[in-house]
Amino acid sequence: MVTYPKDWDYQSLGECCIYKLSYGINAPAIPHSSQYPSYLRITDINDDGTYNSSEKKSVVTNETEKYFLRSGDIVLARTGASTGKSYLYDERDGNFVYAGFLIKASVDEKRHNAKYIVSQLRTPRYWA
């Protein structure tokens, strides 16, 4: 079992974020098109937390800015057999609007390390 320094403060994920946790957009996926933003869905996240680009989709919305992922954003699956699966947004994967069955946590990167936080979301302790 992993032990942590006794002087560390433990915080919930929400306490590490600059905004409240938020659900993604409730909109249907459409075939991928350069005219519309790419759409990140639960099925686009591999079990190891990487992006699966094999079946890219797009989404039509007027609320693009509200749902775009940015540096430090972690999304978590909130339903189904993959509940808890996570993805740390990587700009190299492209620009994404995130889907409604995902929850976004925008990590305050001035105070916390998003890579460390997402690593904790892959531990047996988290999954237990």
C-alpha positions as CSV (number, residue, x, y, z in Angstrom):
1,M,0.0,0.0,0.0
2,V,1.2,3.5,-0.9
3,T,1.8,5.8,2.0
4,Y,1.8,9.6,1.8
5,P,3.7,12.1,3.9
6,K,2.0,12.9,7.2
7,D,2.1,16.6,6.6
8,W,0.2,16.5,3.3
9,D,-3.3,18.0,3.3
10,Y,-5.9,15.7,1.7
11,Q,-8.4,17.4,-0.5
12,S,-11.4,16.2,-2.6
13,L,-11.1,16.6,-6.3
14,G,-13.6,19.4,-6.2
15,E,-11.3,21.3,-3.8
16,C,-8.5,21.1,-6.4
17,C,-10.5,22.8,-9.1
18,I,-11.0,26.4,-10.2
19,Y,-14.7,25.8,-11.0
20,K,-17.4,23.5,-9.8
21,L,-17.4,20.0,-11.4
22,S,-19.6,20.2,-14.5
23,Y,-21.5,17.9,-16.9
24,G,-20.8,18.0,-20.6
25,I,-23.1,19.0,-23.3
26,N,-26.2,17.0,-24.0
27,A,-26.1,16.8,-27.8
28,P,-25.9,13.9,-30.3
29,A,-22.6,13.1,-32.1
30,I,-22.4,13.6,-35.8
31,P,-19.9,12.3,-38.4
32,H,-16.6,14.1,-37.9
33,S,-16.4,17.3,-39.8
34,S,-13.8,20.2,-39.8
35,Q,-16.8,22.6,-39.8
36,Y,-17.7,21.5,-36.3
37,P,-15.8,20.9,-33.0
38,S,-14.6,17.4,-32.3
39,Y,-16.7,15.6,-29.6
40,L,-15.1,13.7,-26.7
41,R,-17.3,10.8,-25.5
42,I,-16.8,8.1,-23.0
43,T,-16.1,5.6,-25.8
44,D,-13.2,7.8,-27.0
45,I,-11.3,7.2,-23.7
46,N,-9.2,4.1,-23.5
47,D,-9.0,2.1,-20.3
48,D,-5.5,3.5,-19.7
49,G,-6.9,7.1,-19.9
50,T,-5.5,7.9,-23.4
51,Y,-7.6,9.3,-26.3
52,N,-8.9,6.8,-28.8
53,S,-9.1,8.6,-32.2
54,S,-10.4,5.6,-34.2
55,E,-14.0,6.8,-34.4
56,K,-13.8,10.6,-34.3
57,K,-17.1,12.5,-34.1
58,S,-18.2,16.1,-34.1
59,V,-21.0,18.0,-32.4
60,V,-23.2,20.9,-33.5
61,T,-23.7,23.5,-30.7
62,N,-23.9,27.2,-30.1
63,E,-22.3,26.7,-26.7
64,T,-18.9,25.6,-27.9
65,E,-16.9,27.9,-25.6
66,K,-18.7,26.6,-22.4
67,Y,-17.8,23.0,-23.2
68,F,-14.3,23.2,-24.7
69,L,-11.6,21.4,-22.8
70,R,-8.5,23.3,-21.7
71,S,-5.2,22.6,-20.1
72,G,-5.6,21.1,-16.7
73,D,-9.1,19.6,-17.4
74,I,-9.8,16.1,-16.4
75,V,-13.0,14.4,-17.5
76,L,-14.5,11.4,-15.8
77,A,-17.1,8.9,-17.0
78,R,-20.2,9.3,-14.8
79,T,-22.3,6.4,-16.0
80,G,-22.3,2.8,-17.3
81,A,-19.7,0.1,-17.0
82,S,-16.9,2.7,-17.4
83,T,-18.0,4.9,-14.5
84,G,-14.8,6.5,-13.0
85,K,-12.7,6.2,-16.1
86,S,-10.7,9.4,-16.6
87,Y,-8.9,11.4,-19.3
88,L,-6.5,14.3,-18.7
89,Y,-6.9,16.7,-21.7
90,D,-3.9,16.7,-23.9
91,E,-3.8,19.5,-26.5
92,R,-1.9,17.2,-28.9
93,D,-5.2,15.2,-29.2
94,G,-7.0,18.2,-30.7
95,N,-9.7,20.5,-29.5
96,F,-12.7,18.9,-27.9
97,V,-16.2,19.7,-26.7
98,Y,-17.0,17.1,-24.0
99,A,-20.2,15.0,-23.9
100,G,-22.9,14.9,-21.3
101,F,-22.0,11.6,-19.8
102,L,-18.6,13.1,-18.7
103,I,-17.9,15.3,-15.7
104,K,-15.2,17.9,-16.1
105,A,-12.8,18.9,-13.3
106,S,-10.8,22.0,-14.1
107,V,-7.7,21.6,-11.9
108,D,-6.2,24.8,-10.5
109,E,-2.8,24.3,-11.9
110,K,-1.3,27.2,-9.8
111,R,-1.9,25.1,-6.7
112,H,-2.1,21.5,-8.0
113,N,-0.6,19.2,-10.5
114,A,-3.2,17.8,-12.9
115,K,-0.9,14.9,-13.9
116,Y,-0.5,13.8,-10.3
117,I,-4.3,14.1,-9.7
118,V,-5.1,12.0,-12.7
119,S,-2.5,9.4,-11.7
120,Q,-4.4,9.0,-8.4
121,L,-7.6,8.3,-10.4
122,R,-5.8,5.1,-11.8
123,T,-4.8,3.6,-8.4
124,P,-6.4,0.6,-6.7
125,R,-7.3,2.9,-3.8
126,Y,-9.4,5.1,-6.2
127,W,-11.1,2.1,-7.8
128,A,-11.9,0.5,-4.4
